[in-house]
Amino acid sequence: AEVEIISKDKKVIDYQIIRKKDPSLEPNRELVVQDGVPGYKIKTYRIIRKKGVEKIEFLTDDTYESVPMIIKEN
């Protein structure tokens, strides 16, 4: 038998932008404190092929949370 693991139905989760006031910065200045990273949802399946027959099994539905972008501003 041949076994293959595939991931599909990937959906991107956009990251949030959080703005924080920081009076120690010069006026009208921004400072990126943390870069944003998109997250995603993905489904994983196992495909088993044996004697010309293909069987697909659902394994997992995983979510990887996004990381927000944090910007300090004055």
Beta strands, then each sheet from edge to edge (+ up, - down):
strand 1: 2-13
strand 2: 17-21
strand 3: 30-34
strand 4: 39-50
strand 5: 53-64
strand 6: 69-73
sheet 1: 1+ 4- 5+
sheet 2: 2+ 6+ 3-
end
